[in-house]
């Protein structure tokens, strides 16, 4: 463990930060507001997180926006979330493009509305050549489904004689995941005090540093992000090796 760096001695940030954005509903409930108000405020935190990561020099930021399990929520809340997603995409994507940020979406698009699918594809193409940072948004994403799908495709190739089972190793398997061209997260943050991964990047986070913070997502700002990064730098990352 090492002391946190001062602002003028801050080391390079993690290359890839992933965030489970949790606590919008509790934020709203604590203020006597409808849950949708928490989601609206949470969208402001998304904007600040993206801007802060870009300014700090983070190369990849992955946000868990909507899980495959979130369809179990009341239909009215799901509709509100999808409406907010439409607003966010139309309002923010041009700004992201102007800031040279590439946008990627992972998850199963088949259950999303056609107009949302069109927006996702359009902005991936529009921002595809940007280089200052990559923003990965997980929509209708579930890591177990992603892993099962990769297994199924590999099995089909083996069954068809296109590949030998003996060829399959961790590196090959990872190339069949939706994140094949994205480095694994160095730091994974979850807000609101919950301490679980909730089916998010299960394979990819095998060696991520996990930081759980009590702050609800609508209250998560740049200072919260910098504190989490400071905690990351205190960790001794040995990847299974003995301490040097």
C-alpha positions in Angstrom: 0.0 0.0 0.0 1.2 3.4 -0.9 0.1 6.9 0.2 -2.3 8.8 -2.1 -0.5 11.1 -4.5 -0.9 14.8 -4.2 -2.6 16.7 -7.1 0.8 17.9 -8.5 2.3 14.4 -8.2 -0.6 12.4 -9.7 0.6 9.4 -11.7 -0.9 8.4 -15.0 -4.5 7.2 -14.7 -5.6 3.6 -15.4 -5.8 3.0 -19.1 -9.4 1.6 -18.8 -11.9 2.5 -16.1 -15.3 0.7 -15.9 -18.2 2.0 -13.8 -21.4 0.3 -12.5 -23.5 3.4 -12.1 -25.8 2.6 -9.1 -28.0 4.6 -6.8 -30.2 6.8 -9.0 -33.4 5.5 -7.4 -32.2 5.8 -3.9 -31.0 9.3 -4.6 -34.4 10.3 -5.8 -36.2 8.5 -2.9 -34.1 10.3 -0.3 -35.3 13.6 -1.8 -39.0 12.7 -2.1 -38.6 12.7 -5.9 -39.8 10.1 -8.6 -37.1 7.6 -9.6 -37.0 9.3 -13.1 -35.6 12.4 -11.4 -32.7 10.3 -10.2 -32.0 8.9 -13.6 -32.1 12.4 -15.1 -29.6 13.6 -12.5 -27.5 10.5 -13.2 -27.2 11.5 -16.8 -25.5 14.7 -15.6 -23.0 12.5 -13.7 -22.3 10.6 -16.9 -21.4 13.8 -18.7 -19.1 14.8 -15.9 -17.5 11.3 -15.7 -16.8 11.3 -19.5 -15.3 14.8 -19.4 -13.2 14.1 -16.3 -11.8 10.9 -17.7 -10.9 12.6 -21.0 -9.1 15.4 -19.1 -7.3 13.0 -16.8 -6.0 11.0 -19.8 -8.0 7.8 -19.4 -8.1 6.0 -22.7 -11.2 3.8 -22.2 -14.3 4.4 -20.1 -17.0 1.7 -20.0 -20.4 2.6 -18.4 -23.0 0.0 -17.4 -26.1 1.9 -18.6 -28.7 -0.9 -18.8 -28.3 -4.5 -17.9 -30.1 -7.5 -19.4 -31.8 -7.9 -16.0 -33.1 -4.3 -16.0 -36.1 -5.4 -18.2 -37.5 -6.8 -14.9 -38.2 -3.3 -13.7 -41.7 -1.8 -14.0 -42.6 -1.1 -17.6 -43.1 2.6 -16.9 -39.5 2.9 -15.5 -38.1 1.0 -18.5 -40.0 3.3 -20.9 -38.6 6.4 -19.0 -35.1 5.0 -19.2 -35.4 4.4 -22.9 -36.7 7.9 -23.4 -33.8 9.3 -21.5 -31.4 7.3 -23.6 -32.9 8.8 -26.7 -32.5 12.3 -25.3 -28.9 11.6 -24.2 -27.9 10.1 -27.5 -29.3 13.0 -29.5 -28.0 15.7 -27.1 -24.6 14.4 -26.2 -23.2 12.5 -29.2 -22.4 15.5 -31.3 -20.5 17.0 -28.3 -18.6 13.7 -27.9 -17.7 13.7 -31.5 -16.4 17.3 -31.3 -14.2 16.2 -28.4 -12.7 13.4 -30.5 -14.3 10.7 -28.4 -15.0 7.3 -30.1 -18.3 5.7 -28.9 -18.9 2.0 -28.8 -22.0 0.1 -27.6 -21.9 -3.5 -26.3 -24.9 -5.7 -25.4 -27.8 -7.4 -27.2 -29.4 -4.8 -29.5 -32.2 -7.1 -30.7 -34.6 -6.1 -27.9 -34.0 -2.3 -28.3 -36.4 -0.2 -30.3 -35.5 0.3 -34.0 -34.9 4.0 -33.7 -32.5 3.4 -30.8 -30.6 0.7 -32.8 -30.3 3.2 -35.6 -28.9 5.9 -33.3 -26.3 3.5 -31.9 -25.1 2.4 -35.3 -25.1 6.0 -36.6 -22.9 7.3 -33.8 -20.5 4.4 -33.9 -19.9 5.2 -37.5 -19.7 8.9 -37.0 -17.2 8.7 -34.1 -15.4 5.6 -35.3 -12.1 7.4 -36.2 -11.9 9.5 -33.1 -8.8 8.9 -31.0 -8.7 11.0 -27.8 -10.8 8.5 -25.7 -13.1 5.5 -26.3 -16.4 5.6 -24.4 -18.0 2.1 -24.2 -21.7 2.0 -23.2 -23.2 -1.3 -22.1 -26.9 -1.5 -23.2 -29.0 -4.5 -22.6 -25.7 -6.1 -21.6 -25.2 -9.3 -19.5 -21.8 -10.8 -19.1 -23.1 -14.4 -18.7 -25.0 -14.2 -22.0 -21.9 -12.7 -23.7 -19.8 -15.7 -22.4 -22.4 -18.3 -23.4 -22.6 -16.7 -26.9 -18.8 -16.9 -27.3 -18.9 -20.5 -26.2 -21.6 -21.3 -28.6 -19.8 -19.7 -31.6 -16.6 -21.5 -30.8 -18.5 -24.8 -30.4 -20.2 -24.3 -33.8 -16.8 -23.7 -35.4 -15.3 -26.9 -33.8 -18.4 -28.9 -34.9 -18.0 -27.6 -38.4 -14.4 -28.6 -38.5 -13.2 -25.0 -38.8 -11.3 -25.1 -35.6 -9.8 -27.7 -33.2 -10.8 -27.8 -29.6 -7.2 -28.0 -28.6 -6.7 -24.5 -30.1 -9.0 -22.8 -27.6 -7.2 -20.9 -24.9 -8.0 -17.8 -22.9 -6.6 -15.4 -25.6 -8.7 -17.0 -28.4 -11.8 -17.1 -26.2 -11.5 -13.4 -25.4 -11.4 -12.6 -29.1 -15.0 -13.9 -29.3 -16.3 -11.5 -26.7 -17.9 -8.2 -27.6 -14.9 -6.4 -26.1 -12.4 -8.2 -28.3 -10.7 -5.0 -29.4 -10.9 -3.3 -26.0 -8.3 -3.8 -23.2 -9.6 -5.3 -20.0 -10.5 -2.7 -17.3 -7.7 -1.8 -14.9 -10.1 -0.3 -12.4 -13.8 -1.1 -11.9 -15.9 1.2 -9.7 -19.3 0.6 -8.3 -21.2 3.4 -6.6 -23.9 3.4 -3.9 -22.3 1.0 -1.5 -23.2 -2.3 -3.2 -20.4 -4.7 -3.5 -21.1 -7.1 -6.4 -20.5 -7.1 -10.2 -24.1 -7.7 -11.2 -23.2 -9.6 -14.4 -20.9 -6.9 -15.7 -17.6 -7.7 -17.5 -17.1 -11.0 -15.5 -14.4 -12.3 -17.8 -12.8 -9.0 -18.5 -12.5 -8.0 -14.8 -10.6 -11.0 -13.7 -7.6 -8.8 -12.7 -9.3 -5.5 -12.3 -9.0 -3.5 -9.1 -12.4 -3.3 -7.6 -13.3 -0.1 -5.8 -16.7 0.2 -4.1 -17.8 3.6 -3.0 -20.8 4.6 -0.9 -21.6 7.7 -3.0 -24.8 7.4 -5.0 -24.3 7.8 -8.7 -26.0 11.3 -9.1 -23.5 12.6 -6.5 -20.4 11.0 -8.1 -18.3 13.8 -9.5 -14.7 14.4 -10.5 -13.5 14.4 -6.8 -15.1 10.9 -6.4 -13.4 9.7 -9.5 -10.0 11.0 -8.5 -10.4 9.4 -5.1 -11.1 6.0 -6.7 -8.1 6.5 -9.0 -6.0 7.3 -5.9 -7.2 4.1 -4.3 -6.2 2.2 -7.5 -2.7 3.6 -7.2 -2.4 2.4 -3.6 -3.0 -1.2 -4.7 -0.1 -3.6 -5.4 -1.1 -5.3 -8.7 0.8 -8.7 -8.8 -1.5 -10.7 -11.2 -1.0 -13.8 -9.1 2.8 -13.4 -8.6 4.4 -13.1 -5.2 5.1 -9.7 -3.6 8.4 -8.3 -4.8 
